[in-house]
């Protein structure tokens, strides 16, 4: 209807040839369609398409301005005006992330049996599952403190900045900037941290920030973070722009956040953006193998591949579409060629590769079996074959090197992947899990910044972390929170033994 109206308005100023370019039939200048072949005449079609593109551009610009206005209202404490602005945003978008959940295309039964089952645990049973997995009042308080720090440093547009988050600091600057090319990645991690705690765009949980004194509503934080990720998608579905040399990290993490957000809420506003992000991720895969830093680059590494598999697993649970078997088989082929069959260590690009370092930054830090842990979780997500010797072998390697807050042993990325791997393999009652999770809490809880540290309260210092120089304080804080949430964030209710996946 809108395109037809635009066409009508444009007709008076259009001029084109008297012969149809398709069938060569004589036509009148004012005709929009050829009576001979029925095709739309090209000048009209081009004018309408150009007008539609311009209208979409103006809509995006208006949405950006409205979101900035809503943020200004929030800062000024004008809740009534912020609400009215939000209503205009939702009217312009045509739908709402806070609307009642609509099951994805796979159908209500599939949604209830997969995504809702796993995510329902974190949404409704966080305290119970945390306790079962060894969580304590102190570790849960650390999760909440980390989320408060993240909320305090959320950007005006809704995302998080890896390098320039200090503009959101109050009462002194936090320090610990990362690289600005990772904004989409750290925004994805922050959104995942809130989702992992059972907070969605509809959450009414609120708190008074200890530093700014402002009242923060969790649902608003999550909604704005998701909106930022959606707005960051380009025409092909790539998140965050193709900035820097490692943009597939950004895209894979952002896709995981969007797929999980859609799986958690079922909001129709998220289905197409999440599907587009998933489709780009699949298209970016190297044929028959995994992923690395950029689209179809020919190289594969276990780190980027693990994030891609995590995103695809979330997409599968949410009922999003992709060539499941073909895509998973490629990832599995990479893992097989990167795994040492004797010791089950997994390399970075091929078997035996690693330690991974950036000269002048972290070559002095200890090496850990980070990629072995990441590969374990991939294997479980791909086909959940618990008899695979690489799982038990990998668990033993991780178990021998538990988290320690001790100089050059500090590695949040290792702790995140190791924690996720051991919980998904071993479960809350497993022999590997309890000692590991106890060590994780001993490392993270006492080292978290407290109220005495001012605006840093709730965060972890990236300067002492092996990879903190890249993602900065937002990244270390999000990874710390995600690791502590694992007992309910990765609730095994949707990872119980099942038949190997079949699919396209």
ZATI-992182 format. One record per residue (C-alpha): residue in one letter; x, y, z. Coordinates in steps of 0.001 Angstrom, whole numbers, plus 500000, padded with zeros to 6 digits. Each point is the difference from the previous one (the first is absolute). Example, Ala and Ser with C-alpha at 12.3 -4.5 7.8 and 13.67 -1.06 7.14 Angstrom:
2
a512300495500507800;s501370503440499340;
***
This chain:
504
x500000500000500000;x502746502436500981;x502017499188496885;x496921500474497799;x499292503380501583;x503575501089499413;x499718498886496392;x496832502044499489;x501603503124501429;x503046499567497813;x498152499437496719;x499558503670499172;x503728500618499911;x501073496823498214;x500872499729496357;x501005496892498110;x500074498539496493;x496872499233497904;x501061496357499570;x500061497308502696;x503634498907500454;x498880496402500634;x497497499205497211;x500455503112497802;x496248500716500007;x498956503629499564;x499041501637503302;x498790503357501277;x502294502192502043;x497720499943503078;x499665496210500179;x501552498211502969;x499600496480498566;x500340498645496487;x496661498559498766;x501892497571497795;x502277498203502484;x498614501353503286;x503395501064501297;x500565503124502071;x501621502639497865;x503584500500501173;x500121503727500696;x496952499787502256;x501372496953501798;x503362501665500529;x498409503196501274;x497773498079502401;x502920497869501229;x502199503064500492;x497233501722501935;x499499496923502181;x503724499841500795;x500032503700500882;x496925499543502204;x501726497175501887;x503111502140500475;x497944502845501418;x498148497570502251;x503318498724501422;x501196503573500576;x496763500883501781;x500228496886502180;x503556500922500990;x498884503507500960;x497023498692501975;x502190497526501885;x502400502804500924;x497033502071501199;x498734497097502078;x503449499658501587;x500034503721500816;x496578499639501637;x501308497042501995;x502997501991501213;x497750502905500967;x497694497676501914;x497026500948497790;x498316496587499937;x496743501252498479;x501678501627497013;x502331496999499565;x496912497791499836;x498393502186497325;x503192500000497938;x500218496210500305;x496430499725498717;x501009502022496938;x503012497740499467;x497843496887500143;x497412501549497691;x502724500823497481;x501467496512500270;x496553498504499575;x500460497472502778;x501265499649503544;x502663497890501707;x497885500126503140;x496894498537498385;x498742496584501017;x502211497226498649;x499077498551496623;x501357496485499319;x502545499841497173;x499267498489496623;x500898496510501217;x496696500070501895;x498868500292503580;x500791496371500792;x503607500261498824;x500417503271501847;x498681498557503240;x502035496828499611;x503305501641499222;x500692503658500618;x497304500538502594;x501091496889501882;x503623501043500366;x499427503700500444;x497048499448502300;x502421498600502584;x502014503207500227;x496865502147499844;x498171498253502811;x502476497950502040;x503198502039500187;x500427499786503788;x499269496278500136;x502348499127497137;x502756502278501286;x499936498237503350;x500021496566498393;x503035500960497896;x501901501177503084;x499133503674499804;x500042502011503194;x498430503222501200;x503357501663499367;x500344498727496426;x496431501006499155;x500645503437501477;x503071500202497745;x497802499252496970;x497581502765500956;x502840502451500662;x501505499243496589;x496657500612498308;x499632503305501835;x503432501105498742;x499048499018496444;x496702501884500237;x501805503080501319;x502342500004496994;x497459499322497256;x500309502547497205;x497443502611499018;x499005498035496897;x499627496751501969;x503289498255499265;x503203499636501988;x503330501466498920;x503141497926500354;x502290503042499987;x497870503044500823;x497702498802502788;x501662502466502389;x497673502676498662;x497319498289502082;x502039499993503220;x498845501920503063;x502208501111502867;x503335499224498337;x501009498017496944;x500238496230500105;x502903499451497604;x500696496823498074;x499066500885496427;x500076497323497310;x500077500324496213;x497142501996498472;x499521497468497193;x498360497606502480;x496917502049500937;x497554497549498423;x501695497060501702;x499994501497503490;x496414501176499511;x499061496421499163;x501772498741503128;x498268502585502187;x496566499103498617;x500767496299500541;x500964500732503617;x496591501562500671;x498142497259498127;x502027497425501933;x498668501422503260;x496438499544498746;x499503503656499053;x498115500750496776;x498593503176498397;x496859499415502068;x501808499725503349;x498815502449502646;x502925499366502369;x501471503349501043;x502642501399502336;x501403503337501100;x503520500332498673;x502453500395502878;x502182502460498079;x497590502144497975;x496937499716502231;x497850499344496928;x497330497322499893;x500835497380497379;x497407497646498495;x501562496766498742;x497503499571497160;x500921503417498609;x503698499139500049;x499420496720498164;x497597501508497469;x502358502831499107;x502938497608499660;x498033497766497654;x498816502992497969;x503613501132499595;x500983496585498655;x497063499980497575;x500875503505498786;x503628498937499459;x499102497391497350;x500975500913496456;x498043499102496867;x501437496464499988;x499397499429503710;x503554500585501279;x499989501512503494;x502106502966501027;x501447500825496616;x503060498325498521;x502439502081502000;x503462498742500820;x501556496698499035;x497942497758502325;x496404501001499374;x498693496414500056;x500537499940503778;x497611502940500249;x497490498458497667;x499958496547501589;x499549501353503544;x497340502492498880;x498166497232498135;x500059497839503123;x498453502869501973;x497298500650497389;x499129496314499607;x499840499525503753;x497923503159500423;x497552498742497389;x499931496533501541;x499373501486503432;x497267502464499025;x498519498746496743;x499545503675499054;x499151500298496311;x502052503200499869;x503085497810500399;x499282497157497632;x501156501589496742;x503087501736501453;x501066496798501761;x499374497941496854;x501997502447497868;x502919499856502434;x499900496187499997;x499877499902496201;x503077502224499727;x501823497823502531;x499291496885497936;x501051501743496783;x503250501088501666;x501025496402500785;x502930498581498081;x498719497193497750;x500071496719501923;x501841501519502969;x499621502694502660;x500423503747500346;x502727502491500655;x500375503777500050;x498117500946496830;x497470498582497567;x501151496953497977;x503634500884500702;x501240496425499510;x501561499741503468;x498281498358502956;x500506500369503727;x498390498309502970;x499292503211501896;x497824501732497389;x498470496658499013;x498886499390503586;x498050503284500060;x498451499191496632;x498849496578501218;x498584501570503177;x498015502464497879;x498720497259497709;x498996497848502962;x497977502918501396;x498492500509496544;x499052496326499832;x498306500181503394;x498090503105498921;x498720498441496776;x502065502160497653;x500936498468496670;x503353498892498610;x501494496919498328;x500505498310503357;x501812496781499120;x502246501495497332;x500980502944502207;x500668497892503084;x501927497409497987;x502381502700498798;x500642501199503548;x500515496424501157;x502493499391497191;x502080502911501265;x499900498673503574;x501104496539498865;x503057501299498147;x500906502277502930;x499799497265502685;x502965497960501210;x498608496445500162;x502509498894502646;x499478502760502592;x496794501657498715;x501520503454500011;x498430502259497386;x502130502444498047;x499294503503498835;x500040499383496246;x501248496399499757;x501082497387502518;x502996501089502036;x499590503736499315;x500124502370502988;x500966501719502267;x498198502983498460;x501592503359500843;x500139503611498872;x503600501145500125;x500597502788502460;x496666499386501707;x499578496568501575;x502862497662499140;x500914499789503702;x496648498556501059;x499575496276500628;x498452497865497281;x496775498074500694;x497800497495498183;x497502502697499014;x499412498544496556;x499599496486501374;x497168501322502165;x498438501917497115;x500161496896497798;x498377497840502698;x496968502288500112;x499848500026496189;x499960496210499860;x497158499807502515;x497991502617498126;x500544498333496647;x498969496424500816;x500217499458503783;x501848496685499665;x501058499481503622;x502071496938499065;x502383502159497945;x503404499482501719;x500913503618499228;x497469501116502619;x501372497989502911;x503552500688498840;x499344503713499784;x498308500047503409;x503101498478501593;x502216502653498411;x497800502836501270;x499656498435503440;x503783499965500382;x500186503787499536;x497216501678502043;x499452503779500200;x502442501875502233;x500219503727500719;x503760499853499858;x502123502294497851;x500490498726496465;x497516497160500469;x497014502384499800;x498075499298496801;x496290500881499851;x499622498528496506;x501320496644501207;x497806500098503089;x496915500751497887;x500576497152497529;x501219497541502638;x497009500672502243;x497518499632497161;x501670496800498777;x500115498236503370;x496437500913500914;x498486498926496685;x502012496755500133;x499909499186503700;x496927501731501396;x499455501409503468;x500638496641501688;x503068498948497999;x503417499165501402;x501760502683497947;x497500502787500499;x499990500615503747;x503774500472500537;x500212502150496864;x497031502206500944;x501325500416503536;x503311501200498533;x498188502357497641;x498122501676502847;x503180500283502077;x501672501734497068;x497196502363498977;x498012501036503059;x502795501535502137;x501641501678496999;x496913501918498865;x500054503762500616;x497793501133502895;x498159503168501021;x503255501313501451;x501340500111496420;x497372502510498848;x498784499656496425;x502059496813499524;x497733498216502501;x498800496699498546;x502643499765497273;x503232498050499595;x503309501607499103;x501021499110496424;x503610501064500537;x500785496779501878;x498220497748497479;x501770498159497180;x497659501399497316;x498708503083501822;x501841502400497701;x497711499016497096;x496472500058501427;x500672502281502957;x498051500282503240;x496614499395498350;x501242496674498643;x501628498719503199;x496955501005502040;x497546498347497610;x502110496815499827;x500294499902503793;x496232500310500378;x499324497397497300;x502364497518501656;x498330500432503400;x496553499597498396;x500843496711498305;x498072497778502422;x496691501494498859;x500942501735496753;x500975496673498441;x497352497940501796;x500319496476498607;x496258499611499633;x500483500503496252;x503320498157499784;x498895496591501250;x501085497015497829;x498088499890496747;x500246498497496546;x502657501435497780;x498631502917498047;x498560499414496604;x499348502774497565;x500629501612496709;
***
